[in-house]
């Protein structure tokens, strides 16, 4: 399984100049919000100020939606994983402005973090919003939503936990639906072959608004771990 997972890369590393705010997030405020990965498993009992259900989001981009969710749900802990340095710095800087205590960030490859640093049954909710669709057919094998990835997520989710994925690519949405419905441990929360209306707790991102102006559809998939 590990060999297959290493081939799945849902991101493209980006580099460029950082703003002063992004630099502050990565340097000045990292001790408050960033997680330096241990050699072994992360101790979630010591990580957050309060012990409460944890939502994991990977590939959060600039972090706007994750920030808003953490602000409006103080009774929920949030863990974000992203490789995009500017996005990580921006989110931490904004989290500092809001003095959040329920948000922590990891800057690393999410698959490697899940495999080596997170114990099973850690999360109540898993979120993946607008992952790279790798829209060319020859690149579909690089899409992160594959059975082997869902195997990994199912181990980290608690029984009865939720997996919530959204995409603006219809072909990818169809692939996600088929892959999730074929998986032994996941059941569609709304019934077979049914997409969800965007739930109120998922904020509309700038990326999504731009898509709406271009008449792009958005498909939300919500599944429960059995």
N, C-alpha and C positions, 0 to 999 in steps of 0.2 A: 504493500500500500504506500509506503513512504516514497518509493521510486516514482510512482504515478503522481503523487501529490506534488513532488518537486517540479514536475513538468507544467503544472497549472499555474499560470502567472496572469492574474487579472488586472495587473497594473503596468504602467510604463513609468519608470523613474524620470522625474523632471527636475531640472536644475535651473537656477537663475538667481537674481539678486533678491535678497530678503528685505522687507521693510523694517523700520525700527521696531515696530510693534511685534512683528514676527520674530525678530532677534530677541526681544525681551522675553517673549513666550518660551523660546528654546533655551535661553540662558538664565535670566533672572528668576523666572517663575517655574522653571522645570522642577525644582525640588518639591513644590506644592502639588503639582498635577502630573508630572511625568513619572513613568515607572522604568527604572533601570532593571533590566531582566536579570533574575537570579540564575544560578547554574541549574537549579531544579524548578520546582513548582512555585508559583506565586501564592502567597498566603493572603487570601481574600479577607479573612477574619481580621487581619491587621491593616489592610490596605485602606479601607474607607473609615470615616469617622463614625458612621452608624452602620450596624448590621441590618441590611434590608435587601430586597430582591435586586438582582443585577441584570441589566440589559447590556449586551455586547453588540457593538456596531463595528464592522470592518469597512475600510475604504470610505471614510467620511468626507473626503475632499477638503473643502475649506471649513467644514465643521458647523455651518450655520444651523442646520436642522438638529444636529446632536446637541448643540448649545441650547437651543430653544426647548428641546425636550427635557434637558436637565434642569432648566430654570423653572418650568411649569410643573415638574414632578419631583419635588424635594424628597418624597417618600420612596424614591427609586434611586438606586445607584447605577451609574453609567460608565462603561469602559469602552473607549474608542481605540481602534488600531488602524494606523495609516503610515504609508512610507513617504508620502508627499511632505517634505520638510516645511514648506511655506504654509501648508494647511495646518500642520501640527502646531507651528508657532502661532498662527493666527488664532486658533481655537483656544490655546492655553492663555494667550493674552486676554481674550474676551472673557474666559472663565475667571481670570484674576479680577477683572473689572467688576464682575458680578459676585465675587467672593463665594464661588460655589464650593461645596464640600462633598458633593455627590458625583464628581466627574474625575476620572483618571485617564491618562493617555499613554499609549505605547507606540513608539516610532520603530516599526519593524515589519517584516513580512508576516502577515496574519497566519498563514498556514504553518509556518515554523513555530510561531508563538503557541498556537493551538496544540500542535503536536508535542511540544517539549516543555511548556511552562504553565499549562492550565489543566487542573485536575478535572476529572469527569463530574458531571452533574453540578456544574458551577453556576449556570445561568438560567434565568427564568425566560428570557427573551433573546433572540438573535435577530439582528437587522442587517440587511444588505441592500442599499438603495442605489440604483443606477450604476451597476458594475459595467466595466468595459464590455460591450457586446461582441467584440471581435466579429464584425458583421460579415466579413468575407467567409464564404463556406470553408475554404481551406484552413481558416483559423478557428473554426468552431471548437476544435479540440482544446483550445486554450481558454475557453470560457470556464470561469471558476465553478459555476453550478453544474457539477457532475456528480454521479453517484458516489464516487470515492470521497468527495468533499462533504457531501451530505452525511456519509458514514461518520466522518470526524465531528461534524456539528451535532449529530444525534447523541454522540457520547458526552459532549460537553453540556448539552441541554438537560434540564431536569425533566422528569416525567410530567406530562401535562404542560410543558413549556411551549412557547410559540416561536415559530420561524416566520419572519416577515420580509419579503423581498419585493422590490419594485423595479420596473424597467420601462423605458420608452421605446423599446424595440419589440415589435409584435412577434417576430420570429423567435427572438430570445425568450419572450414570455411563454410562447408555446412550448419551447424546449424545457423551460423551468417547470411548467405545469406537468408535462409528461414525466420528467425526471423525479419530481417530488411525489407525484401520485403512484409511481412505480416503486417508491422506496418503502421498505417494510415498516419503518418506524414513524412515518408521517401521514397524517390524515388531513384532507382539506377542511378547514374550519367552516366553509360555507357550502359544502357539498361538492360532488364530483364535477370536475371541469369548470368550476366557477371562480371567476376573479372577484376580488373585493373592490368595493368603492373605497377610495382613499379614506382611511380612518382619521378621525379628528386629531389623534395624537401624533400623526406624522405631518410635520410642517411642509408647506409647499416651498421648494427651494427656488433660487434665482434660475438655476438650470432648468427646472421644471416649468417655470413661467415662460422662459424663452421658448421652450418646446411647445407650449400651448399656443403662443403667438404664431408658431410655424405649423399649427394644426397637427402636432404630434400627439398620439395617444399615450396614455400611461396605464400600465397594468400592475396592480398590487396582488400579491399572492400571500395568503395567510394560512399556515399549516400548524397543526398541533402534534407534538411528539406523543406517541402512545407507548 
